[in-house]
Amino acid sequence: MATWVVTNGDNTNVSGTDNCDGSVTPDVNTAGPTNTGCSYSQTWTATYTDACGNAAIPVSVTYTWTQDFEVPVISTTATSGSLGAIQRLLHQLSPGPIIVKEQLLRL
């Protein structure tokens, strides 16, 4: 009968022991990563069969992560330009910071 120890959440640290074989090195396999959009996951499964043909119960470890290499895109229909008379009028009405909303530009 084999028992398994998975340490540090790292598939390279999978070890096993067997009552007849002593310390054993299990076989670790993965089908590779899968993804949905930017969300990825990958599962590794450790198996071992001792010298007497007893198969250990497989142990699986799954890691998940986000992988995103595309930059965000910002767009606007606004155009740059001088506020001219509107800016001067707002400054006279409000000596503090001027906050201009798009609706004011349509007056």
ABEGO torsion letter per residue (X at the ends): XBBBBBBGGBAAABBBBBAAAEBBBBBBBBAEBBBBEABBBBBBBBBBBBAAGBBBBBBBBBBBBBBBABBBBBBBABBBEBAEAAAAAAAAABABBBBBBAAAAAX
